[in-house]
Amino acid sequence: MKKILTLGFVLLFSLLVPVSVVAAPKKKAGKKAETEVSCADVWAAKIKDFKGTRVNTFVLDIAETGTVMSDADAAVVPIETGDKKQAAGGLIFVLMPPEDFDAFTKKYFPDSGDAGTAFGGKADFKQLSAVFEIVGGENVLLYNMKAETLKKLKFSPSEAIEIQRQGKDAMKSEREGFTKKIFNVSKISKKTSAELKRLVALYNQGKKKADKLTEKELKAQCLDDDEFSVTVFDEKAKIEWLIRR
């Protein structure tokens, strides 16, 4: 009886040993952000987890960039990010040295190939690796740049892209004594959603019903058209707001 019990224990132990040997080690937290293809919406939802981390994304589109001056602190390129399934995941600005601007746009602009033709085809989206950071209070990707070099940036990324698109006077208000600011609809948070409602109300003041915009309509038009924008004057604060994507 003793021999039978001993044999049973040996067999049971031999079955358990392989399981403990082949069990895969748990992945360390934080590696996910470095290796997985993700997108701007995901990073914005978990800023503390991703800030300062190298991330990967597909570049689904490059929006209007304008002209980059050689003496600019940084070149700004707005891109539509894509996740591992290449589904749209939000707009973000990529900051880079001005000398890298031409090479970057050529490399990452999607190659449509034969897509949309009678022969079919699929657009070729390039994968971008860059560092997710907060610059001028805005979520950005740093490409061949370090956050330390941007601490004294004269303009926020939103203001810098407006200057690239409209020229050096783009951030000067058309009204005397007013300062000009950008409100990006694509970067609305819980904190700024209330401000958008206020700005929409200011925009609608004194307008005929047919000319008024609802908050939903304004957001939709801004997100659908990168060139669409509305200007709102906050008389009390002396601010000219440019609301755009």
Helices and strands as residue ranges (DSSP letters): H 2-22, H 31-35, H 40-45, H 47-50, E 54-62, E 75-82, E 88-96, G 98-100, H 101-108, E 127-135, E 138-142, G 147-150, H 157-166, E 179-184, G 185-187, H 190-204, G 209-211, H 215-224, E 229-234, E 239-244
